[in-house]
């Protein structure tokens, strides 16, 4: 890599700035500030799946409490979720909120996996992305964000995960409008990353502020595109959590330089 790309000088966006060039510029600015985030913090693919369900409508700290209880009860596995009585599972995942729905949805996922893929995540993830995604979206408790989290973080499929932080940041930066749909946002980001050259997407000399410790899943070998979707989403979550909250805290945000002048 050249010295120029290593230093990663971040400049204000020029006139004629496009959403695609902007998304890449944002990604590089966030990487320059914080570096890779070691997301997803899990020890197995199934643990990622469980986390994707439990993180709905709650803080990650609550998910960690529920995961700790599942792990202590030795039920954090396909077999464990399959065999545990529903009422017991509800109590284990209670810290994550909406515990009855989430326990039932986890049971539904394992039944689907057993029926369609012989209980094998490996077999499921060898299927084409669109096939798995369509199947996941038929399950109770699985919307686009949960399906894409499972595909990207557990399955190494190159799909970008759009969450509330993504929408909020892009809206405040005038890249999307308030009525933009999930699929429009996802495809826009994926097209931006897919249209960029390898050098443009190369991870620059990173900072040393990961949000999570290294885990078995965070160090899993991934395709280049899946790795960048992984990092971009994790960095967006950090930005939203620390700066782009309901009341914006723009002063020290790595993306402040890109804010439209009208704000």
N, C-alpha and C positions, 0 to 999 in steps of 0.2 A: 504494500500500500504506500502511496506517496505521502510525503510529509504534509502536503496541503490537506489531504483527506483525513489524515490522523488528527490534525489540530481542529478540524471541524468548526471553522468560523461560521457562526450563525448570523445572518444578515436579515434585515427587514424584507418582507416579501415585496417584489417589484410590482409595478403597474401591470395589469393583465394577468395577475395571479390566478391560477386555476385551482379547482378543488383537488385534482390529482397531484399537481406539483406541491400543493399545500400539505396534503396528507404525508407525503414523503418528507417534506421539510419539518413537519411537526415531529415525526418519528425520530429523525436524526437529532433534533434539539433535545428531545426527552432522553434519548440514549446518552447524549453528551453530558446531560446533567446527572442521571442516576445509574446508567448502565443496566445490564440485565437484572431482572427482578426475581429469578428463581421461582417462577410460577408455572405450574401448579404444585403446591406443597402437598405431595401425597407419595405413598410408597407402592401403590399398585394402580393398574388401570381401573379396577372396580372401585377403589377408594375415590378416584376422580369422579366416576359416575355418581356415587353416593353424594359426594360434595356438591356436584352440579344440581342435584335435587334439593339438598338441604339449604343451599345458599339463597334460594328464592325468597325474596321479601325479608331478608334479615342480614345482620352484619356478620362478617366472617368470623369474628370472635365467638359468636353463638354457635356457628357451625363447628368450630374447633371443640367446643364443649360437648356437643352431641357426638362428634367423631371419637372423642376420648372415651365416652361411655360405651360406644359400640365396640371399640377396640378392647376395653377392659372386660367386656362381656364375651369377647371372642366371637363376635357376630359380624365383623367387618369383612365379609367375604360373600361370594355368591351363595355358597352352601349355608352360611350363617343366616343370611336374610331369608333364604328359602325355608329354613327349618324353624326359626323362632316364631312363636305365636304372635299374632298381630298386636295384641294388647301390650305385650312386653316390648315389642319394637317401638310402639308409640311412646312409651315412657323413656326409652333410651334416646330417641331423637327429640324429645320434648324441648330441650334448650334452644333448638333452631326455630321454634314457632310453627304454627299450623301443623302440629305434630301428627294429628290423625290423618290428614290428607297426605302428608309426606311419607308416613309409614305405609299407607295403602299404595301410594304410587311406587315406592321401592319394591313392594311385593309384586305389583303389576309388571314392572320392568323385568324382574327375575323370571316371572312366568312367560313373558314374551321371549326372553333369551333362551329359556329351556325349550319352548315350543318351536321357535324359528331356527335356532342355531345350536341346539344340543347343550345349552348352558355355557357356550364358549364365546367369550368376548373376542378372542383371536379370530375365530371363524366369522363373527359378525363384521369385524373391521377389515376383513379382506374383500368385502363387497364394495361395489361402486358407491361413491359418496352420496349421490342423489338417491340411490335406493335406500341406504341406511337412514338418511335424513327423512325421507318420506315415511318410512316405517316408524321412526321415533316420534314423529309429529302426530301419529294416530294414538299415541299412548296418553292416558290421563296424566296431567301434571307436566307435560313436555310441550313447551312453546319453542319458537325459533332460537331464543338465547340458550336455553338448556340443551336443545339438540346440538347446536353448534359447539357448545362447550364440551359436550361428550365427544363429538367428532374430532375437534382440534386437539384437546388436551389428553384425552384417553386414547384416541384412535390415530393421531398423527395425520388426519385428513386436512388439507389446506382450505379451511373455511374460516372467515373472520367472525368473531363474536361481537355483536353490537349490544351494548347495555345502556342503561340510563345515563351513565357518565359520558359515553361516546356521543350520544344524542345532544346532551347539554353543552358539551364543549364545542361541537360542530355548529350548533345553533348560535351560540354566543359569538362565534367567530364568523358567522354569516356564510358558512360553507353549505349548510342545508337550511331548509325552511322548517317551520314548526309542524308541518303536515307530512314531512318526509316519512316514508314507510320503511320498516325494518329491511326489507329486501333491497330497496333502493340504496340505503346506506351501506349495507354489506357489499353489494356488487360494486358500488363506487370505490370503496376502499380496496377491494380485491383487484379491480381493474388498475387502480393506481399502482399497487405493488407489482402486479403482473407486467405492467408496461415499463417499469423502471429497469435500468440495467443492473447487472450484478454488482458493479462497483458502487452504484448509487445506493444500493440496499445493504452494502457490507456494514457489519457492525463496527462503528469506529472505536477508537481506543476508549473503553468504557470507564465510567466512574466506579466508585466502590460503595454504593449505597443500595444494595439489594434489600427488598422489603421482607424477604423470607429466607431462611437457611436453605442450603442446597438439599434437595430431596431426590429420591430415586427417579421420580417422574420428571422433575425439572431438568435433570441431566440426561434424560432419555434422548437417544439419537433421533433427530427429526429431519425431514426434508427442509431445504433452505426456505421455501415459501412458508411452510407451517411454522418454522422457527420464528420468522419475522412477524407473522400474524400473532403468534404467542406473545412475543415481546411487546409489540405495539399495544395489544389489548391490556397487558399487565401494566404498562406505563400509563395508559389512559386511565385505568382504575386508580392508580396512585395519584395522578394529577387531579382527578375528580374528588378523591377522598381528602386530599390535602389543600386543594386550592379552589376547584370549580364546584363548590358546594352550592346549596340553595342561595346563600349569600356569598358571592364570589370574593375570594381573597387573591387578587391578581398580583399583588406587589412583588412577591418572590416566585411567581409561577414561571417555569421555563418557557411557557407559551405566551407570556405577556407581550413579547416583542411582535407577535403576529396579530394582536387584537386589531380589529378595524378602528380607524381613528375616530369614528363617530361614537365609540363607546367611552 
